Each structure stands twice: as structure tokens, then as C-alpha cells.
Amino acid sequence: RRWIALEAGDAADLSITARRRVTAGDGVTTIAVEIGAVGNRAEPYFTADVRLAATYPTAPTFRLAQPGASSPWNRERVYRKAMFHGPLFRGIDHVTQLYDAGADAILEVLDRTEPGQVVGVWTADRLTNGFVIFPTRLARLDLFSPPPVVGTRFACHADIRLIGETGVNSDLIVADGAGRMH
């Protein structure tokens, strides 16, 4: 929707509204969530439908790509040349392959999993202008397991498309070594 812009030392009063929309016959409850400025219900900063259930859904499997030409993007190069993240957010171990329309990488959970950074490496490698990107929308997030423990390694596959001259759209899959989606 739109940014919540704050300068150092600023604060913002936010209104968070959650309403139950539907409980399906399969035990899944959908909650409509809206975050906006206090007193301004016309333009929320964030809206989402959150699906809640007693258990995680069964994870689909994903066929991981076979290794091809290697990529020069190891952890040291990623965070020296393409990313600005501090030590707790340096979860790309290495990018295994770069394609015209995507990338594959190995991620290591440090504090959390950061698969979106794979898209940032792709733009740094493929684009000459405007390669510093920041996510502004999330169409869908499916979780198939609880948060992983620190040190867990995952494969990440990113399908990436340029949208006009300034946009990037991507679909990310994070899977364990057996191809089970996380």
C-alpha cells in the first residue's frame, strides 16, 4: 500500500484492526488485518488476509535445479558488493546459479531466513542501473513448517521478471535438501 516514513527519533501511532472473515470447513480461519494511521481509516498502510489453522499444511515438494555453471556470488562478495545488511541478516551462503529469469542459492538461517535477498543479488548481477531494490508488496506467503533453528540450510529458487523499467516481480521457493517447501 504505502510506506510508514519515520526519521530518527520519530514515532507513529498506528491503528491495528483484525476481523474474522470466514472459518472454512477444513478448520482454517481467515482474519482480515489492517494497519493504518490513528484516525485515518481511508488509507491503510497495510492490509492482509491471514489464514490460521491448528497445524501447518502439508508441504508440497519442489524439484531442485541440477547444478550448472557456478556463480561468483559467495557470502563475502554478496555482502561486500550487493547488500548492506548487518551480520544477523547475511543469510545467503552462496548463489549457485544465475539465469536470465531467476537464480538459485543456498541460505543459512542466522536469525531468520532472508530469501528475498536472492532477488537483490540477481538485480546487482544483471542490471546496470537501478539494481538496488527494496520490496514493497507481498502478494502471498505460504508457510509449511515452524520457524527453522539457527544453522539450518535451505535451497532457494527465485523466478524473477522485470516489470517495465523500474519494477521487479519474483516468486520464491525455499526448500530443504529433500525438496520439501518450508
N, C-alpha and C positions, 0 to 999 in steps of 0.2 A: 504494500500500500504506500506508505511514506515513512521517511526517517524520523527518529526522535533525535533531534540535534541538541547536543549539550556541549558547553565549553567546560574547561577545567573548573571545578568548584560549583558548577550549576546543579540544580536538582529539578525534577519534574514530577508533578503529582499526576498519577495515572489512575484511570478507572478500568477495572477488570470485571467483565461480566461473563458469566458462564450459565448457559441454559441447556437443559436436557432437551434434545430434539427428538430422539427416537430410540427405543430399545428393540432390537431385532429379535426374532425368534431364536437366533443362534447364541443369545446371551451377550451380544455386543451392544453397548450403549454409545450413542453419538452425542457429544456435547459441543454446542456452538460457543466458541470463545471469542471475545472481542476486547482489545486493549486500545484505549483512547485517552485523550486529554480529559481531565476532570471538567465537566460542564460542556463538553463539545461532543455530542453523540453523532453529529452529522458525518464526521470524517475520522474513522478509527485509524490508528497506526497499523493495526494487525488484526486479522480475522483468521479463524481456523475452525475446522471441524475435527474434533479429537475423538477417536474411537477407543473405547475402553472395554477390556474383557478380563476374565479371571485368569486366562492363560494366553501365551503368545500363539499366533497362528503357526501352522506347520510351514517350515521354511522350504521354499522351492529350491531346486538345485540349479546351478549355473555352470556351464562348461567353460572352464578357464582356458584362455588362449594358450596355444603352444608357443614356447619361446621362439622368437625370431631374432632379428638384428637387435643387438643390445643398445641401450640408451646411455649417454654420458651423464645422466642426471642421478647422481648418488646423493645421499643426505647432505653431505658437506656442500656440494655445488648448489643443490636446491635452495638451501637457506642462506647461502652467500650471494647468489646471483638472482634468484627469482622471488624469494619470500622474505618477509620482515619479521616473522614470528619468533617469539622467545622460546627458550628451551622446552617448556611444557607443551608447546604446540608444534613441535618439529617431528611429526609422526610419519612422514614419508621416509622409509628406509632407502628405497631407490625406485626409480621409474624403470620398468623393464622394457617397455616398448612405447614408441610414439607413432601414431598413424595420422593420415590426413584428417580423419574424423574421430580421433579419440586417443586414448592412452591406457596402459596397464601399469600398475605399480604394486609394490609391497609396502604395506603400512604396519607400523608397530604402535600399539596403544601405549602412550606415555601417561597422559592424564585423561585423555578422551581420544576418540577416533576422529580424524580430520580428512575425510575423503575428498572434500571439495578442493583441497589444495592441489590435487592432481590436475584439475582443470586449469589452475593458475600456472602450473609448470608447462602445460600444453600451450597456453597463450604466450608464455615467455619464449618458448621454443619456436613457435610457428608464426607469430605476428611481429611486424617491425614497429608498429605504432599501436598505442592503446592496449598494451599487453598486461598492464596492472588492472586486475579486475576485483570486484567485490560482489558477493551475492546479494541480490535484492529481493528475490522471490523464491519460494519453495512451493511447488505445486503439490507434492506428495512425499511423505516419508513413511515407509513401512518398516517396522521393527519385528524381527522374528526371534529375538533372544534377549536376555537381560544384558546390561552393560558389561563388556568384557573386562577382565582383570588386566592390570598393567603388565606389559610384556607380551601380550597376545599379538600374534601377527596375522594379518589378513591380506588377501589379494583384493585389489580394487580395479574394476574395469569402468572406464568412462567413455560413453558415446558423447561426442561434442559437435555442436553445429554453430556456425556463425550466423547471426541474425542481423542483416544489414551491415552497416559499417561500425556499429558500436555495441552490438549485443552478442551474447554467447548463451546458448541453451545446452544443458547437459543432463544426461541420465547416468547415475552412478550405482554400481553394484559392489557391495562389499561381501566377500565370501571367505570361508575358511578353506583349508587345504583340500578338503573333500568336495568343495564346490557348494556347500550349504550357505545360503544367504544369511547374513547377520541381520 
